[in-house]
Structure formats: C-alpha cells, structure tokens
Amino acid sequence: MPTLDFSTLSLQDALDLAILIEDEAQERYEEFAANLKVHHTPDAARFFTTMAGNEAKHGSELRARRQMLFGNAPTRVTRDMLWDVEAPDFDQPRMFMTARQAMDVALACEVKAFDYFDAALAHVEDADVRALFEELRAEEEEHQALVKAVMAKVPADPAVDTGFEPDEPVGQ
C-alpha cells in the first residue's frame, strides 16, 4: 500500500487528499444511514444522512477550489493512501442506536480528523499545504462545535431495556 509523505505534498496533492477524506466519510455515513433505516432506527439514520450531506458539501467546496487552481490535472494521491481518517469505524452502527449515540460517533470522527491534520502539520514543509492543513484542522474544530451544539438540544438517552444485547462484532 502506498504511503503519504507529508513533507513532499504539493497543494494539489493536499487538496486531493482532503477530497478523498471527505468522500470516504460521506460514503460511510450513507452506508450507516441505509443500514439503520433497515433496522428501524430512523433518528440515528437521519443524523447520519445529515452528516453525509455535510461531508458532500465540504467535498464539493474542495473540488471547486481544486478545479479553480489546477483544472483537470491528474491526481497523484489515491484512496489506498488513507484509511478512516474521518470516516467512522465500520462497527459503529448498532441495532436500537439512538440519535445521540450517532452524534457521539460523529463527534469522535471530527476529533479524529482534527488529530490527523494536527499530526500531519509536524511533517508539512510547503507553506501552501501548511495553510490548507491549518484551515482543515480549524474546520474540524468547528464541526466538533456544531455536533456538540446539536447534542445539547437532544435529551440524554433514557435507560431503556430493549431485551436485546448485541453481540460484539466478529470477523467474517
């Protein structure tokens, strides 16, 4: 699997990386929403649908910026150079998941993305890439605040016994 060397990233590469990160998170949230709809967990599904929309919007903004700066130049960064930078882990959705639990998952993802860009900055040498990563890191901090604001409006989950104890995920 190819790896990223942050010290050699160009601004075009950094934008391509950011777009791939948004795409991966969007796809994962869409998958979660679809699965939770099937399992009759509509509140959590709706929240994940909202998060997928947020990721799509941010990805579109980054694509427009890349197009303006670099046109149709081929990408050199590929999806196999990253994994779960902002996307939630596959085992996060659960049967009987509440909206608040979905928000906890999303908040953890925003923290994970902030940490990724924060750690990458130590290795970035290009000033334009550094500025972009600082911007992306700040946006992840803003996203954390937005999720927290929504969470503040949702009552705590009641202690309800569903009579169902989910099994831990296992390998297939």
C-alpha positions in Angstrom: 0.0 0.0 0.0 1.4 3.4 -1.0 2.0 5.8 1.9 1.9 9.5 2.1 5.0 11.6 2.8 3.5 14.8 4.1 6.9 16.6 3.6 6.6 16.2 -0.1 2.9 17.0 -0.6 2.1 19.7 -3.1 -1.0 21.9 -2.6 -2.7 19.9 -5.4 -1.9 16.6 -3.6 -3.1 18.1 -0.3 -6.4 19.1 -1.9 -6.8 15.7 -3.5 -6.2 14.1 -0.1 -8.8 16.3 1.6 -11.3 15.5 -1.1 -10.7 11.7 -0.6 -11.1 12.1 3.1 -14.5 13.8 2.7 -15.6 11.2 0.1 -14.7 8.3 2.4 -16.6 9.8 5.3 -19.6 10.6 3.2 -19.8 7.1 1.8 -19.5 5.6 5.3 -22.2 7.8 6.7 -24.5 6.9 3.8 -23.9 3.2 4.4 -24.7 3.6 8.1 -27.9 5.6 7.3 -29.1 2.9 4.9 -28.3 0.1 7.4 -30.0 1.8 10.3 -33.1 2.6 8.2 -33.4 -1.2 7.5 -33.1 -1.8 11.3 -35.8 0.7 12.1 -33.5 3.2 13.8 -34.8 6.3 12.0 -33.4 9.0 14.3 -29.8 7.7 14.0 -30.3 7.1 10.3 -31.4 10.7 9.8 -28.4 12.1 11.7 -26.0 10.0 9.6 -27.8 11.2 6.5 -27.2 14.8 7.7 -23.6 14.1 8.3 -23.2 12.5 4.8 -24.7 15.7 3.4 -22.2 17.8 5.3 -19.3 15.8 4.1 -20.6 16.0 0.5 -20.9 19.8 0.8 -17.4 20.1 2.1 -16.1 17.8 -0.6 -17.8 19.9 -3.3 -16.2 23.0 -2.0 -12.8 21.4 -2.0 -13.4 20.1 -5.6 -14.3 23.6 -6.8 -11.2 25.0 -5.2 -9.0 22.3 -6.8 -10.6 22.8 -10.2 -10.0 26.6 -10.0 -6.4 26.1 -9.1 -5.4 23.0 -11.0 -8.0 22.4 -13.6 -8.1 18.7 -14.7 -4.6 17.9 -13.7 -4.4 14.2 -12.8 -4.4 13.2 -9.2 -1.3 11.5 -7.6 -3.0 10.8 -4.3 -5.1 7.6 -4.2 -7.7 6.2 -1.8 -5.4 3.4 -0.7 -3.1 6.0 0.8 -5.6 6.7 3.6 -8.0 4.8 5.8 -10.6 6.0 8.1 -9.1 9.5 8.6 -12.5 11.0 9.3 -14.8 8.1 8.5 -16.4 6.3 11.4 -15.3 2.7 12.0 -17.4 0.1 10.3 -18.6 -1.4 13.6 -20.1 1.8 15.0 -23.8 1.5 14.0 -25.8 -0.7 16.3 -29.4 -2.0 16.3 -31.5 0.3 18.5 -29.0 3.1 18.1 -30.3 6.5 19.2 -29.6 9.8 17.5 -27.5 10.8 20.5 -25.3 7.7 20.0 -25.0 8.6 16.3 -23.9 12.1 17.4 -21.3 10.5 19.7 -19.9 8.6 16.7 -19.8 11.8 14.5 -18.1 13.8 17.3 -15.4 11.2 17.6 -14.9 11.3 13.8 -14.5 15.1 13.9 -11.9 14.7 16.7 -10.1 12.0 14.7 -9.9 14.2 11.6 -8.6 17.2 13.7 -5.9 15.0 15.2 -5.0 13.7 11.7 -4.4 17.2 10.3 -2.7 18.4 13.6 -0.3 15.5 13.5 0.4 15.9 9.8 1.4 19.6 10.3 4.5 18.5 12.0 5.7 17.0 8.7 4.4 19.5 6.2 7.1 21.7 4.7 5.2 23.5 1.9 3.7 26.8 3.1 0.6 26.5 1.0 0.0 22.9 2.2 0.6 24.0 5.8 -2.0 26.8 5.4 -4.5 24.3 3.9 -4.0 21.8 6.7 -4.3 24.5 9.3 -7.6 25.6 7.7 -8.8 22.0 7.6 -7.9 21.4 11.2 -9.8 24.6 12.2 -12.8 23.4 10.2 -12.8 20.1 12.0 -12.8 22.0 15.3 -15.8 24.0 14.0 -17.5 20.7 13.1 -17.0 19.4 16.6 -18.7 22.5 18.0 -21.6 22.1 15.6 -22.1 18.5 16.6 -21.9 19.5 20.3 -24.5 22.2 19.7 -26.9 19.7 18.2 -26.2 17.2 21.0 -27.0 19.9 23.6 -30.5 20.1 22.2 -31.1 16.4 22.4 -32.1 14.9 25.7 -29.9 12.2 27.3 -30.8 8.7 26.2 -33.2 7.0 28.6 -32.1 3.8 30.3 -34.4 1.5 28.3 -34.1 -2.2 28.4 -34.7 -3.4 24.8 -34.4 -7.0 25.9 -31.6 -7.2 23.3 -27.9 -7.4 24.0 -26.0 -7.1 20.7 -23.1 -9.4 20.1 -19.6 -8.0 19.7 -18.6 -7.7 16.0 -16.7 -10.6 14.7 -14.6 -11.2 11.6 -16.4 -12.6 8.6 
